[in-house]
Amino acid sequence: MPNKFLKTFTISTITIFTLCMGLIISVDPYEKYGINVFGFKTKAVMFGREVKFRMLDNTTNKYEAFLLGSSAAHRYKTSDMNEITGLKSFNYSVQHSTTEDYLAITRHIIEKQSPKLIIVQFDFYTLNKNFETDPRLYNSPLRKYLKKSQNNYFDSKAISNTYLTMDALRDSIRVIGVNLFSEPRHIYLEHGDYPKEKLNTGKVKLSQHEYGKYEFDQKRVNQLKELQELAKQNNIRLIAITAPHTYEHVQSIKSQGLEKELNQFKNILANTFSEVYDFTNEGLKPYSTSEYFMDSSHLAPKLGKLILSEIFEANKSLHIGRNISLKSELILKGVLQL
């Protein structure tokens, strides 16, 4: 009797294990092997932080350039970055991000890849103490990178450390459920790209233009310095850029009495990073149309390519951005008009 039980138990265990592994490999929830047996529309059923973490953590691609930012940076295309920088690129922008996100993401990138270039797009609200850090950060795998500890997540090179887990089985079931029974949310393509969208027509709507009370958060200012130092220690070219907005959006900031804070925000970036470009300025007035913006806070891919060209001097004639690294005092005094 004991031998029969042991035999039945062993066979059952092997069968269940084989079925679970077969399901996980067939779904390939983390896009590790490019398998899509069931032809699912998307594997991205979670929020951006978790999706992009899994994508980078399990990829076999060797990326050298990364773009970080909030949802306002989603529409920079990695194909444009590849073309303009000459480096294989990944878009690691996530929703509602702050300096804590950028530190955690950068640590994750350094642990998993060998980055040569990181571009971080900062929104005006980033340093505002009244703009709270998204709690989804603390519930995502990135929470393990909020501290300086090293080697604190699994090594994605071995299948035993990724797909032989309950997390992988759970996420496979989630992928199946979302694709069969509901509309997928937060879809991302390979390399962290945002799906192609139908461009808006008509007047660009104002969006996320009311900033409320603005108070600079010294903790976040210090995190900017930590981010720059992290890049320096790892020989990474770090470029900071301000988020592009329409002319009407910039005018709205000024009408709220926040022009001084906006200039100080740029000044802090200029005094922290060795390479800074400003796109939150009235120079984008000719581009404040639906051809270049989805709304006043979210650029269209066409403008994204122009901005990358401007940064890397492929097109100096645009004059929509300014390298402000050496002009911080003038900005703070309001003498320099950007």
KOLBA-303561 format. One line per 3 residues: number of its first residue (from 1); for each residue x, y, z of C-alpha. Coordinates in pm, whole numbers, plus 50000, padded with zeros to 5 digits. Example, Ala and Ser with C-alpha at 12.3 -4.5 7.8 and 13.67 -1.06 7.14 Angstrom:
BEGIN
1> 51230 49550 50780 ~ 51367 49894 50714
//
This chain:
BEGIN
1> 50000 50000 50000 ~ 50273 50258 50085 ~ 50451 50181 49757
4> 50128 50227 49561 ~ 50063 50560 49732 ~ 50420 50677 49669
7> 50394 50576 49303 ~ 50059 50755 49260 ~ 50187 51064 49440
10> 50504 51076 49229 ~ 50318 51034 48901 ~ 50060 51297 49001
13> 50330 51543 49107 ~ 50525 51500 48784 ~ 50205 51534 48579
16> 50097 51854 48756 ~ 50448 51998 48730 ~ 50467 51916 48359
19> 50125 52069 48290 ~ 50215 52386 48481 ~ 50548 52422 48304
22> 50382 52355 47970 ~ 50129 52628 48041 ~ 50394 52880 48150
25> 50621 52815 47851 ~ 50325 52826 47609 ~ 50209 53161 47746
28> 50563 53297 47801 ~ 50423 53573 48029 ~ 50751 53767 48057
31> 50832 53752 47683 ~ 51150 53558 47764 ~ 51148 53331 47460
34> 50912 53504 47216 ~ 50659 53219 47239 ~ 50290 53294 47182
37> 50121 52959 47119 ~ 49771 53098 47174 ~ 49819 53419 46975
40> 49739 53650 47266 ~ 49703 54020 47190 ~ 49917 54121 47484
43> 50117 53983 47776 ~ 50103 54321 47950 ~ 49814 54285 48193
46> 49969 54475 48484 ~ 50062 54836 48552 ~ 50364 54990 48385
49> 50611 54940 48670 ~ 50549 54567 48688 ~ 50519 54519 48312
52> 50841 54695 48225 ~ 51027 54543 48516 ~ 50933 54194 48394
55> 51015 54281 48035 ~ 51365 54402 48120 ~ 51427 54140 48386
58> 51360 53853 48147 ~ 51482 53984 47813 ~ 51769 53836 47617
61> 51824 54173 47444 ~ 52129 54376 47532 ~ 52018 54736 47568
64> 52259 55029 47589 ~ 52021 55328 47599 ~ 51718 55384 47821
67> 51450 55651 47847 ~ 51283 55715 48183 ~ 50988 55937 48261
70> 50619 55947 48343 ~ 50336 55867 48103 ~ 50440 56186 47920
73> 50747 55993 47800 ~ 50563 55682 47680 ~ 50553 55790 47317
76> 50922 55825 47248 ~ 50980 55536 47007 ~ 51276 55309 47065
79> 51324 55280 46688 ~ 51385 55658 46681 ~ 51626 55631 46973
82> 51809 55347 46799 ~ 51840 55550 46481 ~ 51947 55877 46641
85> 52175 55749 46920 ~ 52307 55439 46743 ~ 52233 55242 47060
88> 51977 54965 47115 ~ 51712 55127 47333 ~ 51442 55049 47589
91> 51162 55281 47705 ~ 51127 55239 48084 ~ 50875 55519 48143
94> 50594 55447 48391 ~ 50278 55622 48506 ~ 50282 55895 48774
97> 50656 55867 48840 ~ 50881 56066 49073 ~ 51250 56067 49168
100> 51210 55750 49377 ~ 51096 55566 49065 ~ 51394 55688 48866
103> 51642 55578 49132 ~ 51488 55231 49161 ~ 51462 55191 48783
106> 51821 55303 48730 ~ 51947 55054 48988 ~ 51748 54781 48818
109> 51891 54877 48478 ~ 52249 54878 48610 ~ 52207 54537 48769
112> 52059 54374 48459 ~ 52223 54556 48168 ~ 52532 54758 48074
115> 52385 55102 48000 ~ 52585 55367 47818 ~ 52308 55630 47803
118> 52006 55714 48019 ~ 51766 55996 47935 ~ 51534 56104 48216
121> 51239 56330 48137 ~ 51127 56533 48439 ~ 50780 56683 48471
124> 50740 57015 48653 ~ 50545 56846 48932 ~ 50829 56598 49001
127> 50987 56802 49281 ~ 50660 56922 49435 ~ 50618 56787 49787
130> 50241 56796 49736 ~ 50266 56550 49446 ~ 50276 56217 49624
133> 50481 55919 49513 ~ 50257 55660 49349 ~ 50190 55379 49603
136> 50204 55132 49312 ~ 50583 55175 49328 ~ 50589 55019 49675
139> 50373 54729 49558 ~ 50582 54657 49247 ~ 50901 54450 49209
142> 51090 54780 49190 ~ 51043 54823 49565 ~ 51347 54597 49608
145> 51559 54861 49438 ~ 51457 55153 49657 ~ 51762 55082 49873
148> 52120 55047 49759 ~ 52138 54671 49818 ~ 52283 54470 49530
151> 52181 54135 49382 ~ 51845 54151 49554 ~ 51637 53999 49280
154> 51654 53679 49079 ~ 51902 53627 48799 ~ 51699 53617 48480
157> 51959 53416 48288 ~ 51846 53083 48430 ~ 51500 52947 48358
160> 51485 52799 48709 ~ 51494 53150 48852 ~ 51206 53284 48646
163> 50962 53030 48512 ~ 50988 52770 48789 ~ 50798 52998 49025
166> 50443 53047 49148 ~ 50465 53408 49025 ~ 50516 53283 48670
169> 50217 53049 48698 ~ 50002 53325 48846 ~ 50099 53572 48574
172> 50036 53313 48301 ~ 49683 53267 48432 ~ 49638 53646 48443
175> 49751 53677 48081 ~ 49500 53410 47977 ~ 49218 53566 48178
178> 49270 53917 48047 ~ 49300 53810 47684 ~ 48993 53585 47695
181> 48752 53767 47924 ~ 48834 54138 47939 ~ 49000 54427 47761
184> 49376 54441 47822 ~ 49497 54752 48004 ~ 49837 54917 47979
187> 49950 54739 47668 ~ 50318 54773 47586 ~ 50508 54642 47288
190> 50857 54502 47261 ~ 51135 54725 47401 ~ 50879 54906 47621
193> 50718 55084 47328 ~ 50367 55229 47349 ~ 50112 55095 47096
196> 50049 55296 46782 ~ 49760 55538 46829 ~ 49532 55731 46604
199> 49643 56094 46617 ~ 49406 56356 46748 ~ 49261 56621 46522
202> 49156 56973 46599 ~ 49269 57184 46893 ~ 49496 57024 47150
205> 49322 57000 47486 ~ 49478 57121 47808 ~ 49560 56829 48035
208> 49716 56803 48383 ~ 49789 57174 48379 ~ 49666 57265 48728
211> 49954 57228 48972 ~ 49803 57357 49294 ~ 50027 57457 49582
214> 50393 57409 49493 ~ 50658 57338 49757 ~ 50999 57196 49671
217> 51079 56863 49835 ~ 51439 56858 49956 ~ 51434 56479 49978
220> 51364 56458 49606 ~ 51625 56720 49529 ~ 51877 56500 49714
223> 51757 56199 49516 ~ 51841 56385 49195 ~ 52198 56421 49322
226> 52204 56053 49409 ~ 52085 55968 49059 ~ 52363 56177 48901
229> 52623 56016 49126 ~ 52493 55668 49041 ~ 52537 55744 48672
232> 52887 55884 48727 ~ 52999 55578 48923 ~ 52883 55350 48642
235> 53018 55559 48352 ~ 52670 55634 48217 ~ 52592 55944 48014
238> 52288 56083 48195 ~ 52079 56344 48014 ~ 51801 56526 48198
241> 51523 56689 47996 ~ 51211 56874 48100 ~ 50879 56748 47968
244> 50756 56920 47652 ~ 50425 57105 47683 ~ 50217 57312 47446
247> 50243 57690 47448 ~ 49900 57711 47614 ~ 50014 57475 47890
250> 50319 57688 47970 ~ 50097 57997 47974 ~ 49868 57819 48220
253> 50162 57756 48454 ~ 50244 58125 48445 ~ 49882 58228 48501
256> 49882 58018 48819 ~ 50166 58234 48952 ~ 50420 57951 48924
259> 50670 58101 48680 ~ 50927 58152 48958 ~ 50885 57789 49070
262> 50917 57669 48711 ~ 51245 57859 48670 ~ 51371 57730 49004
265> 51279 57375 48897 ~ 51496 57417 48587 ~ 51770 57574 48797
268> 51780 57274 49030 ~ 51814 57038 48734 ~ 52089 57256 48586
271> 52283 57260 48912 ~ 52248 56883 48959 ~ 52304 56726 48617
274> 52592 56787 48380 ~ 52366 56775 48073 ~ 52018 56928 48080
277> 51777 57029 47803 ~ 51465 57234 47857 ~ 51147 57171 47655
280> 50898 57327 47898 ~ 50914 57661 47726 ~ 50731 57886 47483
283> 50962 57783 47199 ~ 50725 57495 47126 ~ 50448 57732 47018
286> 50480 57638 46647 ~ 50451 57272 46746 ~ 50148 57310 46975
289> 49917 57126 46737 ~ 49760 56781 46721 ~ 50033 56678 46479
292> 50284 56697 46763 ~ 50077 56658 47082 ~ 49814 56409 47200
295> 49716 56665 47463 ~ 49905 56949 47629 ~ 50098 56709 47856
298> 50156 56414 47621 ~ 50361 56447 47305 ~ 50298 56256 46986
301> 50579 56034 46848 ~ 50660 56288 46575 ~ 50759 56549 46834
304> 50946 56284 47030 ~ 51171 56219 46731 ~ 51232 56593 46684
307> 51329 56628 47050 ~ 51575 56339 47030 ~ 51721 56496 46716
310> 51757 56828 46897 ~ 51932 56666 47195 ~ 52183 56482 46983
313> 52234 56778 46748 ~ 52105 56599 46442 ~ 51883 56898 46374
316> 52005 57227 46522 ~ 51755 57438 46330 ~ 51453 57355 46548
319> 51547 57563 46853 ~ 51270 57400 47059 ~ 51507 57299 47338
322> 51786 57469 47526 ~ 52092 57323 47693 ~ 52059 57500 48025
325> 52349 57346 48216 ~ 52554 57666 48202 ~ 52267 57915 48234
328> 52109 57828 48567 ~ 52167 58162 48739 ~ 52008 58354 48452
331> 51709 58120 48458 ~ 51660 58163 48830 ~ 51669 58540 48797
334> 51420 58526 48513 ~ 51663 58705 48281 ~ 51689 58425 48026
337> 51372 58364 47829 ~ 51342 57998 47734
//
